[in-house]
Amino acid sequence: MSQAYTTQELMVSACSRLIKDNERVFIGVGIPLLAGVVASKIHAPNSVLIYEAGGVGAITRRLPWSISDNATTDNALVATELWRVLGDVQRGYVDVAVIGGAQIDKYGNLNTTAIIGPGKSYQQPLTRLPGSGGANDLASSAKRLLIIMRLEKRKFVEKLDYITSPGFLSGPGQREKAGLKGGGPEAVITNKCIFRFDSQTKEMYLAELFPGISVDEVKSEVGWDLKIASQIKQVAPPTQQEIEIMHKTDPLGVVLGSKSIQESQSFEDYYQTMKTSYESIVLLI
Amino acid sequence: MGINKLTTLPEAISGLVRDGDTIALGGILSREPIACTYELIRQNKKDLTVIVDSRDESVELLLGAGLVKKVESAYIWVGVIGSGLNFRRAVEKGIPRHVEVEDYTNLAIGMRFLAGALGVPFMPVLSMAGSDIPKYNKKIISMQDPYKGQQVNLVPAAEPDVAFIHVQRADKMGNAQIWGMLANDVNIARAAKKVIITCEEIIPTSEIRKIPNMTQIPYYCVDAVVELPFGAHPLGVAGYYWLDTPFRREWLKASRSQETFDAWLQEWVLGWDTFEEYLRKLGSDRLAKLRKLERDNYRIPKIESY
């Protein structure tokens, strides 16, 4: 039987269901953004999306492509400064943040700075990554933290070369000891499953599987001896309504991936594609 | 007469920027001062230290041109399109030159500019505790605050020699209006010793006076004002134009090797005499379409009837 949805759609849906009504949601682009929009159109109509460069509560006619593009203040409630909205996270005004990462360990610590590699150094690593951006700020201070990453063995590693953003650091009590205000990671949403964190040990465990995925399939992509929930739940597939909203919001498939804006195209093709997609979007107020 | 800081981009850069300067650039993806980046490359301003929160082309191109000796940053990437290959090549392989890195977070860099803007030596943040950022960056100092006993991380004030900020509108005095997200520009302008404002449009001071709340950067922070429509191309400016994605894809493709990136620089940055020539090379039809993509969706409202 062929599936009526794609993995991307399933990830967006799974993430959106973790956003609650009335929450102030600090959002990254890509899957988190679409998830935020889907949540706000279905079960969380009073949630408000906050973008890092200063846009709060935008209701956009275009899918923002970044945390700072023009669309992030389109029909917004507030257009302010970057340090101001991240300061609002530190102050405790933000309920949930959604971030990604290049590498993660079993305590939910993330590396987005450098894969240093054997014989190499921080100043001259094997692979330099972009850096924290605001991820460390969110992981430090957001009340709830959701992480989105593809499940791959090179990403789910026993030991990180560099901790950019704190999960539970080296285990129970360590966030408190370091003086971190935020609640730490709550879930890791992947393309195959959802991990959660044990309330006692703070260790990541397999909590929910996507349809058709086995426990062994997940275990083979994780670089440590993964703990498994005694009763694994099945992630419910996205509904038709969720899928419709996703595609209305992302007609170009920038996140959903059906036709990428990154495909080679002439300026004229780009212009026509963008123009058509804008015309097809009804302002979703 | 009044105060008049209007000048040209080549004059502003040659007059205000020295080799070895510490610089800051405004915007993030929207309103990054790309024309300034081009002119820094054209004038071969070398050995720069760059302090930024998160940037795309404005820093990537400088890195690829070999003008940067150090980045004090939170994030260098090419938004939407992918990983910054010039940044990676410089840090990993030392090509075209080795670049020293000093990592912060976006809030930490924001606090550095706030400290600079307030004229105080540092600011505390709660971020970065427990992470490896302070382990590799000795400028970040952890201490217990003397009032509540809370653990905080101190970050030093950023006081760049020169800042480049691209805005929608400014007057010839240097009062700058910004629409949409502000990033850290308000503090960057106040923290820097010298500020070059480039803008989409010069407007009369009488227009500034009608909506003083729109003035995000006051004239007394500003040293030079340059009218430079499309001064953020291929990035966007809210209410003015949208991202030129095909152009961005081309330079990013060229940045896969130093040779092809150098050839791209020759064609798109070094091969013209004035920025107007660059715009002519892009073509008025292309520019008009980028404007239409933006203005069909986003217009800065008229506030006359407020």
Interface residues (C-beta under 8 A of the other chain):
Chain A: Y51 E52 A53 G54 G55 R61 R62 W65 S66 I67 S68 D69 N70 A71 T72 T73 D74 A79 T80 E81 L82 W83 L86 G87 V89 Q90 T113 Y122 Q123 Q124 P125 L126 T127 R128 L129 P130 G131 S132 G133 G134 A135 N136 D137 S140 S141 Y162 I163 T164 S165 P166 L169 Q174 R175 A178 G179 L180 K181 V254 I261 Q262 S264 Q265 S266 F267 Y270 Y271 M274 K275 Y278
Chain B: G27 I28 L29 S30 D53 S54 S73 A74 Y75 I76 W77 G79 V80 I81 G82 S83 G84 F87 R88 V91 E92 G94 H98 E100 V101 D103 Y104 T105 N106 L107 A108 G110 M111 F113 L114 V125 L126 S127 M128 A129 G130 S131 D132 I133 Y136 Q150 Q151 V152 W179 G180 M181 L182 A183 N184 D185 V186 N187 G236 V237 A238 G239 W242 L243 D244 T245 P246 F247 R249 R286 K289 K292 L293 E294 D296 N297 Y298
